Amino acid sequence: MIDFNLVAAPGVTADCDEQQLIEALGAVLDEAGIERESDDVSVDVRLVDEAESADLNGRFRDKPYATNVLSFPADARLPGFFALGDLVICMPVVEKEAAAQGKTVAAHLLHMVVHGGFHLLGFDHIGDDEAEIMEAAERRVMARLGYADPYAQ
């Protein structure tokens, strides 16, 4: 079971189907080979504005500007329970990126949950080799969910 806690900051909205976001996270876990039949997996997602995103990005990454998604891995495992961590998604950035990329906001938000979910599991894209592995996994998950390649131009 996935314990998915979605919270929006005051004034932030997202027209999304929470069940699709849960399914996306489940697909990430499946792709990564995480056994979830025996464990409850917990993740918190907070939708924020640009000011909160910039504050968090500045404090935790020394990059004082708003970004699409921040991930804060917990990686806390107890018998029968796996706290994956927290995702912070900046809806104004997601909306701008979706428009620029010709995607729906819902599709791009779903991709941010997938992308952030892989970060929570330790995937990264700092080097080219890491980026190829992570992006290929994201493409497979998005295709499995019925969406186009999120990196196609």
MIRO-484339 format. One line per 5 residues: their letters; for each residue x, y, z of N, C-alpha, C, O. Coordinates in pm, 1 decimal. Atoms other than C-alpha are relative to their C-alpha. Layout:
A) X,Y,Z,X,Y,Z,X,Y,Z,X,Y,Z ~ ... .
//
This chain:
MIDFN) 83.4,-117.3,0.0,0.0,0.0,0.0,88.8,124.9,0.0,195.0,127.5,62.2 ~ -71.7,-126.5,2.3,115.1,353.2,-72.4,-79.3,101.6,80.9,-195.4,129.9,51.4 ~ 58.1,-108.1,-79.0,42.3,617.0,189.9,48.8,129.5,-62.8,162.0,172.1,-39.9 ~ -34.5,-117.4,79.5,39.1,926.2,-32.0,-72.9,118.4,58.8,-195.8,124.6,55.4 ~ 58.7,-117.7,-63.6,-17.3,1256.4,144.4,26.3,121.5,-88.1,140.0,167.6,-97.9 .
LVAAP) -11.6,-115.2,87.6,-84.6,1545.4,-95.9,-55.4,122.6,70.6,-171.1,124.6,112.8 ~ 38.8,-123.8,-68.3,-93.9,1895.3,55.6,38.9,117.7,-88.6,148.8,121.3,-143.9 ~ -30.1,-121.7,76.2,-114.8,2229.9,-122.0,16.2,117.1,95.3,-62.3,134.4,188.5 ~ -21.6,-121.5,-78.7,24.6,2547.6,27.4,-116.2,96.0,-25.4,-182.7,85.8,-128.6 ~ 108.3,-97.0,20.9,-225.3,2833.0,72.7,15.6,73.0,-133.6,123.4,122.3,-167.1 .
GVTAD) 0.4,-69.4,128.2,-318.4,2981.1,-263.3,52.3,-80.5,-116.9,50.9,-32.2,-230.1 ~ -53.9,84.2,107.0,-166.0,2694.3,-462.7,-103.8,-106.6,-33.5,-156.5,-174.1,54.9 ~ 95.9,102.3,43.0,-393.5,2471.8,-667.4,59.9,-83.6,-111.0,150.2,-40.5,-182.7 ~ -37.6,89.2,109.0,-347.9,2179.9,-899.5,-121.8,-82.1,-35.0,-177.8,-152.8,48.8 ~ 112.0,78.7,47.6,-621.2,2029.5,-1106.0,55.2,-136.7,-40.2,89.4,-160.1,-156.2 .
CDEQQ) -60.0,130.0,27.7,-498.1,1673.2,-1075.2,-81.6,-110.5,64.6,-157.1,-89.1,159.5 ~ 62.7,119.6,-53.4,-624.3,1326.9,-1011.4,101.4,-65.0,94.4,201.3,-121.2,49.6 ~ -94.9,52.8,-97.9,-453.8,1216.9,-690.4,26.9,-148.1,-21.8,138.8,-194.3,0.7 ~ -19.3,142.7,24.6,-508.2,850.7,-780.1,104.4,-23.1,-109.0,182.4,-117.9,-100.3 ~ -101.5,13.0,105.1,-299.8,900.0,-1096.7,139.8,24.8,56.1,235.8,-40.6,15.4 .
LIEAL) -129.7,-28.1,-61.2,-18.9,1047.0,-886.3,46.8,-118.7,84.2,165.6,-151.0,86.4 ~ -32.4,120.1,-78.8,-32.6,744.6,-655.1,43.3,-113.0,-92.3,140.5,-183.0,-63.8 ~ -36.3,104.1,96.6,-25.1,509.5,-955.0,137.7,27.7,-60.4,214.6,-65.1,-85.6 ~ -131.0,-36.0,53.5,274.2,700.3,-1091.7,110.3,-37.7,98.0,213.2,-92.3,58.1 ~ -99.3,36.6,-99.9,462.9,654.6,-767.8,13.3,-151.9,9.3,123.8,-204.2,23.9 .
GAVLD) -4.5,146.2,0.2,368.6,286.3,-767.0,79.4,-54.2,-117.1,154.0,-151.0,-102.1 ~ -75.2,42.3,118.0,507.9,251.4,-1119.2,149.2,25.7,17.4,231.6,-52.6,-30.0 ~ -140.7,-28.6,-30.0,833.2,415.2,-1003.8,56.6,-110.2,90.2,165.8,-161.4,65.7 ~ -45.3,105.5,-91.6,860.8,164.3,-719.2,16.2,-132.4,-74.1,113.5,-204.7,-52.9 ~ -8.8,123.4,78.2,790.3,-122.5,-958.1,122.8,1.6,-90.7,196.5,-96.8,-97.7 .
EAGIE) -114.8,-12.9,90.9,1049.5,2.8,-1208.4,131.6,-17.2,75.3,226.7,-75.1,22.8 ~ -122.1,8.4,-80.6,1308.2,27.4,-929.8,13.1,-133.4,72.2,112.7,-157.6,140.4 ~ -6.0,131.5,-64.2,1226.9,-324.6,-807.9,-26.7,3.7,148.6,18.1,-84.7,221.6 ~ 31.8,-11.5,-142.5,1096.2,-208.8,-470.3,-122.7,-85.4,28.9,-229.1,-64.5,-29.3 ~ 110.9,87.5,-40.7,877.8,-475.7,-312.6,-94.4,80.1,87.2,-56.4,127.3,194.4 .
RESDD) 94.9,-79.7,-78.5,566.2,-300.8,-192.8,-120.5,-80.1,44.8,-211.8,-25.4,106.6 ~ 111.8,83.4,-44.1,332.4,-592.3,-133.9,4.2,-24.0,150.2,-99.5,-34.5,215.7 ~ -12.9,29.3,-142.4,471.7,-654.0,212.6,23.6,124.8,84.9,14.8,118.9,207.6 ~ -30.0,-121.9,-73.4,555.2,-294.7,306.4,-97.5,111.6,-36.4,-139.3,124.0,-151.5 ~ 69.8,-125.4,26.1,353.1,21.9,342.0,107.5,101.8,-36.5,207.8,114.9,33.7 .
VSVDV) -94.8,-101.2,45.9,534.3,296.1,150.8,-63.9,136.4,19.4,-177.0,159.5,-23.3 ~ 52.6,-132.5,-31.5,489.8,654.1,265.7,76.8,107.6,-75.2,199.8,106.3,-79.0 ~ -60.4,-117.0,63.9,552.8,972.4,66.5,-94.1,118.4,19.2,-216.0,105.3,7.8 ~ 75.9,-124.3,-12.6,441.1,1329.6,127.4,35.1,89.2,-117.7,151.8,102.5,-154.4 ~ -20.3,-91.7,111.5,393.8,1571.9,-161.0,-63.3,133.1,38.0,-180.6,139.2,74.6 .
RLVDE) 50.2,-134.9,-29.6,359.2,1946.1,-102.6,9.2,83.0,-127.4,116.0,93.8,-187.7 ~ 4.7,-89.9,114.7,253.0,2176.5,-384.7,17.7,142.3,51.7,-55.1,186.1,140.8 ~ -36.7,-131.6,-54.5,404.0,2522.1,-334.6,3.3,107.5,-108.2,-6.1,78.9,-227.6 ~ -16.6,-113.2,91.0,437.5,2867.4,-488.5,150.1,23.0,-22.9,234.5,-46.7,33.5 ~ -140.1,-26.1,34.3,758.2,3015.3,-629.1,82.7,48.9,118.9,201.0,16.2,129.4 .
AESAD) -75.3,-51.4,-114.7,856.2,3192.5,-307.1,44.8,-114.1,91.5,160.0,-117.3,134.7 ~ -36.9,112.4,-87.4,847.9,2873.1,-98.9,101.6,-90.7,-67.7,195.2,-138.2,-3.4 ~ -95.2,83.5,73.5,1026.7,2674.6,-369.5,138.7,63.9,1.1,238.1,-4.2,26.0 ~ -129.0,-70.0,1.4,1301.5,2938.5,-396.6,65.4,-3.2,137.9,186.6,-21.4,149.0 ~ -52.9,4.7,-136.4,1340.1,2948.2,-18.2,60.5,-137.2,29.8,173.2,-146.3,78.5 .
LNGRF) -48.8,136.1,-27.3,1375.2,2569.3,9.9,120.3,-34.5,-88.0,217.6,-93.1,-40.4 ~ -110.4,27.7,91.9,1599.3,2543.0,-297.0,125.9,75.0,44.4,236.7,22.5,33.9 ~ -113.9,-77.1,-49.6,1821.9,2816.1,-154.2,58.7,-59.3,126.8,180.5,-70.0,141.2 ~ -48.4,53.4,-128.1,1841.1,2664.9,192.7,64.3,-137.3,-14.0,163.7,-165.4,53.1 ~ -47.8,138.0,4.8,1899.4,2304.4,89.2,90.5,-31.3,-117.7,159.4,-133.3,-116.9 .
RDKPY) -83.7,27.1,116.6,2074.8,2333.1,-247.9,86.0,119.6,-38.6,157.3,114.3,-138.7 ~ -74.7,-122.9,30.3,2229.9,2682.1,-239.7,-33.4,55.8,-138.0,51.8,115.1,-204.3 ~ 48.0,-53.2,127.5,2024.8,2771.8,-547.5,-128.2,77.7,29.7,-236.6,19.5,30.9 ~ 113.6,-78.9,-49.2,1794.2,3058.3,-444.8,-100.2,41.3,-108.1,-128.2,159.8,-126.1 ~ 103.2,-25.7,100.2,1538.3,3027.8,-723.5,-98.9,-117.1,2.4,-67.2,-226.5,49.1 .
ATNVL) 102.6,103.6,3.3,1218.5,2832.8,-775.1,38.9,-107.5,-101.4,94.9,-77.9,-206.9 ~ -27.1,113.2,88.3,1254.1,2488.6,-931.3,-123.0,-89.4,-4.1,-210.1,-79.2,82.3 ~ 121.1,79.6,17.7,1002.4,2232.4,-1052.4,-24.3,-99.5,113.5,-135.6,-107.4,165.6 ~ 19.9,98.8,-106.5,1059.8,1959.2,-793.8,125.8,-11.1,86.4,238.2,-12.7,36.3 ~ -106.0,27.2,-97.3,1269.3,1913.4,-482.1,-33.8,-131.3,68.6,-150.2,-158.7,98.1 .
SFPAD) 23.5,127.2,-68.8,1312.6,1574.9,-319.6,85.2,-7.0,125.4,202.5,30.4,127.0 ~ -64.4,13.8,-130.3,1398.2,1504.7,40.5,-14.7,-144.6,44.7,-112.8,-180.1,110.1 ~ 10.4,142.2,-33.7,1471.0,1133.6,83.6,2.9,-23.9,150.6,78.3,40.1,223.9 ~ -1.7,42.9,-140.3,1393.2,974.6,418.1,71.9,-134.0,9.1,154.0,-155.5,98.3 ~ -58.6,134.2,4.6,1492.5,616.9,329.7,-1.7,-65.8,137.5,96.8,-126.3,179.7 .
ARLPG) 15.2,60.7,-132.5,1363.6,502.8,668.3,-80.2,-128.5,-14.3,-195.3,-127.0,-57.9 ~ 64.9,130.2,13.4,1279.9,135.0,677.2,-16.6,-65.1,136.8,76.8,-74.1,216.5 ~ 34.3,78.4,-117.4,1108.8,-52.3,954.5,-70.6,-124.4,-51.1,-115.3,-125.8,-165.8 ~ 74.0,117.2,47.3,952.7,-396.8,935.9,-141.7,38.9,-42.4,-220.5,88.1,38.3 ~ 132.5,-28.9,52.4,647.6,-351.7,713.9,-23.6,144.4,-38.4,-134.8,179.5,-77.9 .
FFALG) 19.9,-142.2,28.8,706.8,21.0,657.1,125.1,59.6,-64.3,237.1,33.2,-20.6 ~ -109.4,-67.5,69.1,921.1,228.2,420.1,-40.9,144.7,-22.1,-125.8,173.3,-106.4 ~ 23.5,-143.3,19.7,917.4,608.3,454.4,94.0,45.1,-110.0,214.8,56.5,-89.3 ~ -79.4,-35.7,115.7,1034.6,714.7,111.8,54.5,142.3,12.3,172.5,165.6,-14.0 ~ -44.4,-137.6,-17.6,1049.6,1089.0,181.0,-105.0,98.9,-45.2,-223.5,66.7,-53.9 .
DLVIC) 88.9,-110.2,35.8,901.3,1419.8,71.1,37.2,57.5,-135.8,154.5,66.4,-172.0 ~ -18.5,-74.0,124.6,853.4,1590.2,-263.7,-64.1,136.7,16.4,-172.2,148.7,74.0 ~ 54.1,-135.7,1.3,801.0,1964.4,-298.7,-5.3,41.2,-146.6,97.6,50.2,-213.5 ~ 19.5,-32.3,141.5,655.4,2062.7,-635.7,-53.0,142.6,-11.7,-153.7,178.5,49.4 ~ 37.7,-140.1,19.4,634.0,2424.6,-745.8,-96.2,9.0,-118.6,-54.9,-3.1,-234.0 .
MPVVE) 101.4,-0.3,104.2,309.1,2454.8,-939.5,18.5,111.1,-103.0,-1.0,84.4,-221.6 ~ -20.8,-100.3,105.3,384.8,2789.5,-1110.6,111.2,-38.7,-97.8,99.2,-12.9,-217.6 ~ -107.5,44.9,88.9,710.4,2645.1,-1248.5,-50.2,-113.8,-87.4,-24.3,-115.3,-207.8 ~ 55.2,112.1,76.8,533.6,2324.2,-1354.2,-93.7,51.8,-108.9,-90.1,3.5,-222.1 ~ 93.2,-56.6,98.1,264.0,2529.7,-1527.8,74.5,68.9,-114.1,38.0,52.0,-230.5 .
KEAAA) -78.8,-68.4,103.2,521.1,2744.2,-1713.4,72.6,-101.0,-88.8,73.1,-87.5,-211.1 ~ -71.7,101.4,77.6,725.9,2441.7,-1818.5,-96.0,-77.7,-89.5,-64.4,-104.9,-205.4 ~ 97.7,74.7,79.7,416.0,2253.6,-1935.4,-39.8,80.9,-123.4,-46.2,26.7,-233.8 ~ 37.7,-84.9,112.8,311.9,2548.1,-2153.3,113.7,8.7,-102.0,90.3,-0.8,-222.5 ~ -115.5,-11.9,89.3,663.7,2586.9,-2296.3,27.5,-129.1,-76.1,77.1,-126.2,-188.7 .
QGKTV) -27.1,130.8,60.2,685.4,2212.8,-2369.9,-121.0,-57.4,-74.0,-113.4,-167.2,-129.1 ~ 119.3,46.4,69.5,334.8,2181.9,-2514.8,-65.6,-120.7,64.1,-121.0,-206.3,-4.9 ~ 58.5,110.4,-76.4,217.0,1944.1,-2242.3,-114.7,53.1,83.8,-126.2,173.5,106.7 ~ 100.4,-40.5,-97.6,-82.6,1946.7,-2015.6,68.9,14.6,135.1,171.2,-48.7,161.4 ~ -54.2,-16.7,-135.2,-16.6,2061.3,-1661.3,-6.3,-133.0,74.3,87.0,-168.5,146.3 .
AAHLL) 14.8,129.3,-68.2,-146.7,1725.7,-1535.9,110.5,-97.1,-41.0,166.9,-165.8,44.2 ~ -105.4,90.9,47.1,100.7,1531.2,-1753.7,135.5,40.1,56.4,215.0,-45.8,94.5 ~ -129.4,-44.7,-51.0,392.3,1746.9,-1640.6,8.4,-19.9,151.8,114.2,-55.2,203.7 ~ 2.9,25.5,-144.0,288.3,1723.7,-1274.5,25.6,-147.7,26.9,101.5,-182.3,117.5 ~ -21.7,144.4,-13.8,273.7,1345.9,-1310.9,147.6,-32.4,-22.1,206.2,-111.7,51.6 .
HMVVH) -141.9,23.9,24.5,623.0,1351.8,-1460.0,85.4,48.2,117.4,185.9,-15.4,149.5 ~ -77.4,-48.9,-114.0,748.8,1558.6,-1164.3,-7.7,-97.5,117.6,89.5,-112.6,191.6 ~ 11.3,102.8,-104.0,614.8,1291.9,-924.7,88.6,-118.6,-35.9,154.9,-174.7,51.4 ~ -86.1,110.2,45.0,791.4,1024.3,-1132.5,147.0,39.0,18.7,224.4,-36.3,77.9 ~ -138.8,-47.5,-9.9,1114.8,1227.0,-1153.8,43.2,9.1,147.4,148.6,-41.4,186.0 .
GGFHL) -31.7,-13.0,-142.1,1106.0,1314.2,-784.2,2.6,-133.6,71.3,84.7,-155.1,160.4 ~ 2.2,133.8,-59.8,1016.9,956.7,-691.7,131.5,-73.4,-22.4,183.0,-139.2,68.0 ~ -130.3,63.0,26.3,1332.7,832.0,-861.3,110.0,65.4,83.3,199.9,-3.5,131.5 ~ -98.0,-65.9,-87.7,1534.7,1094.4,-673.0,-11.1,-53.6,143.0,90.5,-76.3,208.6 ~ 17.1,53.0,-135.9,1384.5,967.5,-346.1,62.5,-138.6,14.8,102.4,-178.0,124.4 .
LGFDH) -58.7,134.5,-1.4,1513.7,621.7,-439.6,150.5,1.1,-26.7,213.1,-104.4,-36.1 ~ -144.9,-9.5,15.7,1866.9,752.9,-494.1,47.7,19.5,-142.5,168.3,28.6,-165.2 ~ -41.0,-27.4,137.4,1865.0,806.5,-871.3,39.9,147.1,-10.3,-10.0,231.3,64.3 ~ -39.4,-138.0,20.3,2035.2,1121.7,-995.7,35.3,21.2,-146.3,39.9,-74.3,-223.9 ~ -31.1,-31.8,139.1,2126.3,1298.5,-1318.8,111.0,103.8,-8.1,111.9,189.0,-97.0 .
IGDDE) -110.8,-96.1,-0.9,2441.1,1490.0,-1232.4,94.7,-28.5,-117.3,130.3,62.2,-192.5 ~ -86.6,39.0,111.8,2662.2,1297.5,-1476.0,-82.3,-54.3,-115.4,-197.4,-94.0,-97.2 ~ 70.8,48.7,118.7,2567.9,1192.7,-1828.4,-45.9,-144.3,14.3,-157.4,-178.1,-25.4 ~ 37.7,141.3,-16.7,2569.6,821.6,-1741.0,-119.5,-13.8,93.7,-213.4,-88.2,65.7 ~ 112.2,1.9,-94.6,2342.5,878.6,-1441.2,-127.1,52.2,-66.2,-234.6,-5.1,-49.2 .
AEIME) 115.7,-60.9,66.5,2112.4,1099.9,-1648.8,-63.4,-97.9,-97.9,-185.8,-108.7,-104.0 ~ 53.6,97.3,95.9,2077.3,833.3,-1919.1,-79.9,-109.2,70.4,-187.1,-148.0,24.0 ~ 68.2,105.8,-75.3,1981.1,569.5,-1662.6,-131.1,51.1,57.6,-234.8,-14.0,44.6 ~ 119.4,-55.0,-63.6,1735.1,792.8,-1477.4,-105.9,37.0,-103.1,-223.4,4.7,-85.8 ~ 95.6,-41.9,101.4,1574.0,938.7,-1788.3,-61.8,-119.6,-71.8,-180.2,-116.3,-105.3 .
AAERR) 55.1,120.6,62.8,1534.3,593.9,-1946.9,-105.4,-63.3,90.9,-209.6,-108.8,43.8 ~ 97.8,54.6,-94.9,1358.8,473.7,-1631.3,-126.3,86.0,1.4,-237.4,33.1,5.3 ~ 115.8,-90.5,3.3,1133.1,782.0,-1636.3,-81.7,-21.9,-126.7,-204.7,-24.0,-121.9 ~ 70.5,23.3,126.7,1048.7,720.7,-2002.7,-83.2,-128.3,7.3,-198.2,-131.0,-36.6 ~ 72.4,127.5,-10.7,952.2,359.2,-1929.2,-123.2,15.0,87.9,-230.3,-35.0,53.5 .
VMARL) 113.7,-19.2,-90.6,729.4,461.8,-1637.7,-107.2,84.0,-66.4,-224.9,48.3,-61.6 ~ 99.8,-86.0,64.2,559.9,741.5,-1829.5,-71.3,-74.8,-112.6,-192.4,-59.6,-129.1 ~ 62.6,79.4,106.2,498.2,507.4,-2125.3,-97.3,-101.2,59.7,-207.5,-120.0,8.1 ~ 86.4,96.7,-68.4,355.1,244.8,-1889.1,-128.7,67.3,48.7,-234.1,3.9,54.3 ~ 116.2,-75.7,-47.4,119.2,514.2,-1758.6,-80.7,59.8,-115.3,-185.1,121.3,-93.3 .
GYADP) 72.8,-47.4,118.0,14.5,603.2,-2114.6,35.7,140.5,-44.7,-42.7,205.5,-113.9 ~ -42.4,-134.8,37.2,210.6,926.1,-2157.4,119.1,-4.5,-93.6,195.3,-101.1,-96.0 ~ -110.7,-12.3,93.7,454.5,1040.6,-2421.7,132.1,17.8,74.5,135.3,47.2,194.0 ~ -135.6,-20.4,-51.5,828.5,1060.4,-2368.7,10.9,142.4,57.6,-3.4,239.5,-16.7 ~ -4.4,-133.5,-59.4,868.8,1349.7,-2122.1,120.5,81.7,-44.3,125.1,202.6,-21.2 .
YAQ) -120.1,-71.1,44.3,1206.7,1438.3,-2273.8,2.1,24.5,-151.0,98.4,81.0,-202.8 ~ 5.8,-22.8,145.6,1098.4,1444.0,-2640.9,-13.8,148.8,-27.2,-86.3,219.4,42.9 ~ 6.4,-143.1,35.5,1146.5,1781.8,-2803.2,-101.5,22.6,-108.7,-121.4,136.1,-152.0 .
//
